[in-house]
Amino acid sequence: MEQVNQMLLTSLQRLEDSGLEDSGNRQSEASSKVILFGYKAFEENVEQTASRNETQLRKMHDEQRQRYVNERLLRLQSKQNSGLDSLAYDVTRHLDEALVSLDRQASEQIRRMSNRLG
């Protein structure tokens, strides 16, 4: 891009220099206009390309940031699920132990009542 820019400027300068030597030369003036028109079109094209690239980079950055946020949320959710699984296991184990203990106590009380009555 810089090379094209430099070539256009060099060509324009040569035409201007030759125009000074041969003032009134319509061909030189027409060539100068063509080069200026081409140079302006080139500049516009570069600006449009830069704008598209910037927009695309922003979009890619936003997508990358969203993926990062999603990955963090998934990790946090996984950690929470793991914690809930552990908590559910502990609660179930304690309930099972409590039920076994209550069953033993009830069986013991029934045995004692049976011994008293019998």
MARBA-143356 format. One record per atom (N, C-alpha, C): residue in one letter; x, y, z. Coordinates in steps of 0.05 Angstrom, whole numbers, padded with zeros to 5 digits, always signed. Layout:
aXYZ;...
//
This chain:
m+00016-00023+00000;m+00000+00000+00000;m+00018+00025+00000;e+00038+00025+00017;e+00056+00048+00018;e+00071+00051-00009;q+00078+00028-00021;q+00092+00029-00047;q+00075+00042-00068;v+00049+00034-00069;v+00031+00045-00089;v+00027+00075-00084;n+00024+00082-00059;n+00022+00110-00052;n+00046+00126-00061;q+00070+00115-00055;q+00095+00129-00063;q+00097+00131-00093;m+00090+00110-00107;m+00091+00110-00137;m+00073+00131-00149;l+00049+00133-00138;l+00030+00153-00148;l+00041+00181-00142;l+00051+00186-00119;l+00062+00212-00112;l+00086+00219-00130;t+00103+00199-00135;t+00126+00203-00152;t+00118+00210-00180;s+00098+00195-00191;s+00088+00201-00218;s+00076+00229-00219;l+00061+00236-00199;l+00049+00262-00199;l+00070+00284-00198;q+00091+00280-00182;q+00112+00300-00180;q+00127+00302-00207;r+00132+00279-00220;r+00145+00280-00247;r+00128+00296-00267;l+00102+00291-00266;l+00084+00305-00285;l+00084+00335-00279;e+00084+00342-00253;e+00085+00370-00246;e+00111+00383-00255;d+00133+00368-00251;d+00160+00378-00259;d+00161+00382-00290;s+00150+00362-00304;s+00150+00364-00333;s+00131+00386-00343;g+00110+00391-00327;g+00091+00412-00334;g+00104+00439-00331;l+00122+00442-00312;l+00136+00467-00308;l+00154+00473-00332;e+00167+00452-00342;e+00185+00455-00365;e+00169+00461-00390;d+00146+00449-00392;d+00130+00451-00417;d+00103+00462-00410;s+00101+00486-00401;s+00076+00497-00392;s+00057+00499-00415;g+00031+00494-00409;g+00011+00494-00429;g+00007+00467-00443;n+00021+00448-00434;n+00019+00421-00446;n-00006+00408-00435;r-00026+00405-00453;r-00052+00394-00445;r-00050+00364-00437;q-00032+00350-00450;q-00029+00321-00444;q-00019+00318-00415;s+00000+00334-00408;s+00011+00333-00381;s-00010+00340-00361;e-00026+00360-00367;e-00048+00368-00349;e-00069+00346-00346;a-00076+00334-00368;a-00095+00312-00368;a-00084+00288-00352;s-00059+00282-00357;s-00046+00260-00342;s-00046+00266-00312;s-00040+00290-00306;s-00040+00298-00277;s-00067+00294-00265;k-00089+00302-00279;k-00116+00298-00269;k-00123+00269-00265;v-00114+00252-00285;v-00119+00223-00283;v-00105+00212-00259;i-00080+00220-00254;i-00065+00210-00231;i-00078+00219-00205;l-00086+00245-00204;l-00099+00255-00180;l-00125+00240-00175;f-00141+00235-00196;f-00166+00220-00193;f-00160+00192-00182;g-00140+00179-00194;g-00132+00152-00185;g-00122+00152-00157;y-00107+00173-00150;y-00097+00175-00123;y-00120+00178-00103;k-00139+00195-00109;k-00162+00199-00091;k-00178+00173-00089;a-00182+00159-00111;a-00196+00134-00110;a-00181+00114-00093;f-00155+00114-00096;f-00138+00096-00080;f-00141+00103-00050;e-00140+00128-00043;e-00142+00136-00015;e-00170+00128-00004;e-00191+00132-00020;e-00218+00124-00011;e-00219+00094-00006;n-00207+00079-00025;n-00207+00050-00023;n-00192+00041+00002;v-00169+00054+00008;v-00153+00047+00032;v-00170+00053+00057;e-00183+00077+00057;e-00200+00084+00080;e-00223+00064+00084;q-00236+00056+00063;q-00258+00037+00065;q-00248+00010+00075;t-00225+00001+00064;t-00213-00024+00073;t-00206-00023+00102;a-00194-00001+00110;a-00186+00002+00139;a-00211+00002+00156;s-00232+00015+00148;s-00257+00016+00163;s-00269-00012+00165;r-00269-00027+00143;r-00280-00054+00144;r-00263-00071+00162;n-00237-00068+00160;n-00219-00084+00178;n-00223-00078+00207;e-00226-00052+00213;e-00231-00044+00241;e-00257-00055+00251;t-00278-00054+00234;t-00304-00065+00242;t-00302-00095+00247;q-00288-00109+00229;q-00284-00138+00232;q-00268-00144+00257;l-00247-00129+00262;l-00231-00134+00287;l-00248-00129+00312;r-00264-00109+00312;r-00282-00104+00335;r-00301-00127+00339;k-00312-00136+00317;k-00331-00159+00318;k-00317-00184+00329;m-00293-00189+00319;m-00278-00212+00329;m-00271-00209+00358;h-00263-00185+00366;h-00257-00180+00394;h-00282-00184+00412;d-00304-00174+00403;d-00329-00178+00419;d-00336-00207+00421;e-00334-00222+00399;e-00340-00251+00399;e-00321-00265+00418;q-00295-00258+00417;q-00275-00271+00434;q-00281-00265+00463;r-00288-00240+00469;r-00295-00233+00497;r-00320-00248+00506;q-00340-00251+00489;q-00364-00265+00496;q-00358-00295+00501;r-00340-00307+00485;r-00332-00335+00489;r-00318-00337+00516;y-00301-00318+00523;y-00287-00319+00549;y-00307-00317+00572;v-00327-00299+00570;v-00347-00296+00590;v-00363-00322+00592;n-00371-00334+00570;n-00386-00359+00570;n-00370-00381+00583;e-00345-00383+00576;e-00328-00404+00588;e-00326-00400+00618;r-00323-00376+00627;r-00322-00371+00657;r-00348-00379+00670;l-00370-00371+00657;l-00396-00378+00668;l-00400-00409+00670;l-00391-00423+00649;l-00393-00452+00649;l-00376-00464+00671;r-00352-00453+00675;r-00335-00463+00696;r-00347-00459+00724;l-00358-00435+00727;l-00372-00429+00753;l-00396-00447+00757;q-00411-00451+00736;q-00435-00468+00738;q-00426-00497+00744;s-00405-00506+00732;s-00395-00533+00737;s-00386-00536+00766;k-00372-00515+00776;k-00363-00515+00804;k-00387-00516+00823;q-00407-00499+00816;q-00431-00499+00833;q-00445-00526+00832;n-00447-00538+00809;n-00460-00564+00806;n-00445-00585+00823;s-00419-00584+00822;s-00402-00602+00837;s-00408-00599+00867;g-00409-00573+00876;g-00415-00568+00904;g-00442-00577+00912;l-00462-00574+00894;l-00489-00583+00900;l-00490-00614+00901;d-00476-00627+00883;d-00474-00656+00884;d-00463-00666+00910;s-00441-00653+00919;s-00429-00660+00944;s-00448-00656+00968;l-00461-00633+00967;l-00481-00627+00988;l-00504-00647+00989;a-00514-00654+00965;a-00536-00673+00963;a-00526-00701+00974;y-00502-00708+00968;y-00491-00734+00978;y-00490-00733+01009;d-00480-00711+01020;d-00477-00708+01049;d-00505-00709+01062;v-00524-00695+01051;v-00551-00694+01062;v-00563-00722+01061;t-00561-00736+01039;t-00572-00763+01036;t-00559-00782+01056;r-00533-00780+01059;r-00518-00797+01078;r-00528-00792+01107;h-00531-00766+01114;h-00540-00759+01141;h-00569-00769+01146;l-00585-00766+01126;l-00613-00775+01128;l-00614-00806+01131;d-00597-00820+01115;d-00596-00849+01118;d-00587-00857+01146;e-00566-00843+01156;e-00557-00849+01183;e-00578-00844+01204;a-00593-00821+01201;a-00614-00814+01220;a-00636-00835+01219;l-00644-00844+01194;l-00665-00864+01192;l-00657-00890+01205;v-00632-00898+01201;v-00622-00923+01213;v-00623-00920+01244;s-00614-00897+01254;s-00614-00893+01283;s-00643-00893+01294;l-00661-00880+01280;l-00689-00880+01289;l-00701-00908+01288;d-00694-00923+01267;d-00704-00951+01265;d-00693-00967+01289;r-00667-00964+01295;r-00656-00978+01318;r-00670-00970+01344;q-00674-00944+01348;q-00687-00935+01373;q-00716-00945+01374;a-00730-00945+01352;a-00758-00955+01352;a-00758-00985+01358;s-00740-00999+01345;s-00738-01028+01350;s-00732-01034+01379;e-00714-01018+01391;e-00706-01021+01419;e-00730-01016+01437;q-00745-00994+01432;q-00769-00988+01448;q-00790-01009+01445;i-00794-01020+01422;i-00814-01041+01418;i-00805-01066+01433;r-00780-01072+01433;r-00769-01095+01448;r-00774-01092+01478;r-00768-01067+01488;r-00772-01062+01517;r-00801-01064+01524;m-00819-01052+01508;m-00848-01054+01514;m-00857-01083+01513;s-00846-01098+01495;s-00854-01126+01493;s-00845-01141+01518;n-00821-01135+01528;n-00810-01148+01552;n-00827-01140+01576;r-00836-01116+01578;r-00852-01107+01601;r-00880-01120+01600;l-00891-01122+01576;l-00917-01134+01574;l-00917-01164+01576;g-00896-01175+01570;g-00896-01204+01568;g-00883-01218+01590;
//
